Each structure stands twice: as structure tokens, then as C-alpha cells.
Amino acid sequence: MKKNPSIPAYESAMGREGLRLTPQRRQVYEVLMNKRDHPTATEVFLRAQKRMPSISLATVYNCLETMVVNGLVKAVHVDREPTRYCANLQEHGHFHCTECGHISDIEFSDSREQGWTLPSGFLVTQHDVSLRGLCAECATNVKTSSLKHSKNAHQHTKQLQNLKK
């Protein structure tokens, strides 16, 4: 098994939280670190099962819950979809493509709170920023599709005008 350089940091974090680093927890964490695409618990399970066939879906859920509760990974909630999991512990937001469902991390500027107008005396202690729209690929596909539709409609209108003459 290829060693992941982030595992020592994880082992250290687990130790600080007083948690044992079980083989199952290690495997779930490696899955999250190896491909940072915000997988669902089922996706984590399917990936973990390739290297650890004996792992169960319930164990994966328990591992993920333990990691979230102890601040080792983040739970990402998108509308009514299954929870996704994020190994990026830096402050960041998420962009959710409403067409393909892909979730991407988005960076904040150094002064992220500067753009917000908060009532006097308010103090932000936690934030969840989630933007929705179309990723670059889906936006390109929509533009291409709209352009084709527009051209077809224009040609159809010309054909109708020619028939009326």
C-alpha cells in the first residue's frame, strides 16, 4: 500500500483527540486524502472496499462521523443530497455545479469578512459559504447548446418566412 504523507499528521491529530487509529479509520482517511473530490459516504465505502474488502458501510459511516466530530474532516451539505466529505481543513467555501453535481473548493481572499456587512457588535465564529452555478465545462456545454438551439430557431424562422412568400 502506498504511504500517504498526510497520514502522520492524521495520526498526530487522532492522538490529540484521544482516538485510536484503527486500520479502518486509516483507510477511510487515505481515501479522502488520495482523491479530494468531496465523495459521499457510499463513494468512500466503495473506494475503501477495493483495498480493504472486509470494511462495511456502517464502519465507514462511523469513521466519517468520528472524523467530523473531532474536526479531522468537514461534512459538506448540499441541499437535499447526501452529505459529502472534505479533507481540506483550510478555511474555504464550496462551489456546487447544479448541472453535473461536482463540488469544488473555493479560496477566500485574505479579508473574506470585508465583503460582508454585519450588524454592529456581531462576531463571526463559523461560516459555511456555498456557491451554486455551472462549472466551466457545463457552462461551455450550455453555451454551445444554446447557440445551436438559437441557430436552429433562426433557420426555422427563415424557412417559415420563405413559405409565406
Contacts in CASP RR format, 6 or more apart in sequence:
PFRMAT RR
TARGET T0000
AUTHOR 0000-0000-0000
METHOD contacts of the structure
MODEL  1
MKKNPSIPAYESAMGREGLRLTPQRRQVYEVLMNKRDHPTATEVFLRAQK
RMPSISLATVYNCLETMVVNGLVKAVHVDREPTRYCANLQEHGHFHCTEC
GHISDIEFSDSREQGWTLPSGFLVTQHDVSLRGLCAECATNVKTSSLKHS
KNAHQHTKQLQNLKK
1 51 0 8 1.000
4 30 0 8 1.000
4 33 0 8 1.000
4 34 0 8 1.000
6 29 0 8 1.000
6 33 0 8 1.000
6 87 0 8 1.000
7 26 0 8 1.000
7 29 0 8 1.000
7 30 0 8 1.000
7 33 0 8 1.000
10 21 0 8 1.000
10 26 0 8 1.000
10 29 0 8 1.000
10 33 0 8 1.000
10 72 0 8 1.000
11 21 0 8 1.000
13 70 0 8 1.000
13 71 0 8 1.000
13 72 0 8 1.000
14 20 0 8 1.000
14 21 0 8 1.000
14 25 0 8 1.000
14 70 0 8 1.000
14 72 0 8 1.000
15 21 0 8 1.000
17 70 0 8 1.000
17 72 0 8 1.000
19 25 0 8 1.000
19 66 0 8 1.000
19 70 0 8 1.000
22 63 0 8 1.000
23 52 0 8 1.000
24 48 0 8 1.000
24 52 0 8 1.000
24 55 0 8 1.000
24 59 0 8 1.000
24 60 0 8 1.000
24 63 0 8 1.000
25 63 0 8 1.000
25 66 0 8 1.000
25 67 0 8 1.000
27 48 0 8 1.000
27 51 0 8 1.000
27 52 0 8 1.000
27 55 0 8 1.000
28 44 0 8 1.000
28 48 0 8 1.000
28 60 0 8 1.000
28 63 0 8 1.000
28 64 0 8 1.000
28 67 0 8 1.000
29 63 0 8 1.000
29 67 0 8 1.000
29 72 0 8 1.000
29 73 0 8 1.000
29 87 0 8 1.000
30 51 0 8 1.000
31 39 0 8 1.000
31 44 0 8 1.000
31 47 0 8 1.000
31 48 0 8 1.000
32 39 0 8 1.000
32 44 0 8 1.000
32 73 0 8 1.000
32 85 0 8 1.000
32 86 0 8 1.000
32 87 0 8 1.000
33 87 0 8 1.000
34 47 0 8 1.000
35 47 0 8 1.000
36 86 0 8 1.000
36 87 0 8 1.000
36 88 0 8 1.000
36 105 0 8 1.000
37 102 0 8 1.000
37 103 0 8 1.000
38 76 0 8 1.000
38 84 0 8 1.000
38 85 0 8 1.000
38 86 0 8 1.000
38 94 0 8 1.000
38 103 0 8 1.000
39 47 0 8 1.000
39 84 0 8 1.000
39 85 0 8 1.000
40 82 0 8 1.000
40 83 0 8 1.000
40 84 0 8 1.000
40 85 0 8 1.000
41 57 0 8 1.000
41 60 0 8 1.000
41 61 0 8 1.000
41 64 0 8 1.000
41 82 0 8 1.000
41 83 0 8 1.000
41 85 0 8 1.000
42 57 0 8 1.000
42 82 0 8 1.000
44 60 0 8 1.000
44 64 0 8 1.000
44 85 0 8 1.000
45 55 0 8 1.000
45 56 0 8 1.000
45 57 0 8 1.000
45 60 0 8 1.000
48 55 0 8 1.000
48 60 0 8 1.000
49 55 0 8 1.000
64 73 0 8 1.000
64 75 0 8 1.000
64 85 0 8 1.000
66 72 0 8 1.000
67 73 0 8 1.000
67 85 0 8 1.000
68 74 0 8 1.000
68 75 0 8 1.000
68 85 0 8 1.000
71 89 0 8 1.000
72 89 0 8 1.000
73 85 0 8 1.000
73 86 0 8 1.000
73 87 0 8 1.000
73 89 0 8 1.000
74 85 0 8 1.000
74 86 0 8 1.000
74 87 0 8 1.000
74 88 0 8 1.000
74 89 0 8 1.000
75 83 0 8 1.000
75 84 0 8 1.000
75 85 0 8 1.000
75 86 0 8 1.000
76 83 0 8 1.000
76 84 0 8 1.000
76 85 0 8 1.000
76 86 0 8 1.000
76 94 0 8 1.000
76 103 0 8 1.000
77 83 0 8 1.000
77 84 0 8 1.000
77 128 0 8 1.000
78 84 0 8 1.000
78 94 0 8 1.000
78 96 0 8 1.000
78 103 0 8 1.000
78 130 0 8 1.000
84 103 0 8 1.000
86 94 0 8 1.000
86 105 0 8 1.000
88 105 0 8 1.000
91 108 0 8 1.000
91 112 0 8 1.000
92 105 0 8 1.000
92 106 0 8 1.000
92 107 0 8 1.000
92 108 0 8 1.000
93 105 0 8 1.000
93 106 0 8 1.000
93 108 0 8 1.000
93 128 0 8 1.000
93 129 0 8 1.000
93 130 0 8 1.000
93 131 0 8 1.000
94 103 0 8 1.000
94 104 0 8 1.000
94 105 0 8 1.000
94 106 0 8 1.000
94 129 0 8 1.000
94 130 0 8 1.000
94 131 0 8 1.000
95 103 0 8 1.000
95 104 0 8 1.000
95 105 0 8 1.000
95 106 0 8 1.000
95 130 0 8 1.000
95 131 0 8 1.000
95 132 0 8 1.000
95 133 0 8 1.000
95 135 0 8 1.000
96 102 0 8 1.000
96 103 0 8 1.000
96 130 0 8 1.000
96 131 0 8 1.000
96 132 0 8 1.000
96 133 0 8 1.000
97 103 0 8 1.000
97 104 0 8 1.000
97 132 0 8 1.000
97 133 0 8 1.000
97 134 0 8 1.000
97 135 0 8 1.000
97 138 0 8 1.000
98 132 0 8 1.000
98 133 0 8 1.000
98 134 0 8 1.000
99 133 0 8 1.000
99 134 0 8 1.000
99 135 0 8 1.000
99 138 0 8 1.000
99 141 0 8 1.000
99 142 0 8 1.000
100 135 0 8 1.000
100 137 0 8 1.000
100 138 0 8 1.000
102 135 0 8 1.000
104 135 0 8 1.000
106 129 0 8 1.000
106 131 0 8 1.000
108 129 0 8 1.000
113 124 0 8 1.000
116 124 0 8 1.000
118 124 0 8 1.000
134 142 0 8 1.000
END
